[in-house]
Amino acid sequence: MKKILITTLAVLILSLFGLNYAMNLAFAQEAAAQDPAVTDTCLTSMKKYFDGEDGISGANKEFRTDIENHFKNKSSTSSLLGAGVQRYERYKLDAAAEFNKVAFAKLSNAQNSAFQESEYSGYNQCYYEMQKQIQDAKKIVMNDIKITTYKKKQTILIEKYDSISEKMRKLNISLAELNAFFATMRDKIPGFIKDCL
């Protein structure tokens, strides 16, 4: 009998704790859903970081401009690759530092675990936004590398074809001069060639 009473009491206490925890979590999520400033703080801050206050002049614009100018350089492609990858890595590190600054500053000020759990989905969205922006930057770098490599290969081929064309032009002129020389020689001594052969 005592065992049944203790077991029943333990189950009742555990269910009360579980119910209290579930209620606190539900209230915290409801409060967060009602106050968009709470959940969107990280996401909004990261979008401002990437796109700028005006939606144009953020880290993305700066990175794209920097990469485009970098790959327009006349240096060899292999020397440009290392610096381009370093700029991409710097972009990633700066984005992660901004995420840490924005996301974890609010979490460190949190008073209770219910607040942290309700904020988790907002910070998760924020993290995925950062990852999406980083992947977009990676695509930009890869695309610029491909375009630059292709253009420089084309330029090298065009230069080689121009060189071959110039040599062929000189050869054509030499052959024309040789033909003119033989024609002149034929006109000057027409009988000599017929008699000797």
Buried (B, 14 or more C-beta within 10 A) or exposed (E): EEEEEEEEEEEEEEEEEEEEEEEBBEEBBEEBEEEEEBBBBBBBBBBBBBBBEEEEEBBBBEBBEBBEEBBEEEEEBEEBBEBBEEBBEEBBEBBBEBBEEBBEEBEEEEEEEBBBBBBEEBBEBBBEBBBEBBEEBBEBBEEBBEEBBEEBEEEEEEEEEEEEEEEEEEEEEEEEEEEEEEEEEEEEEEEEEEEEE
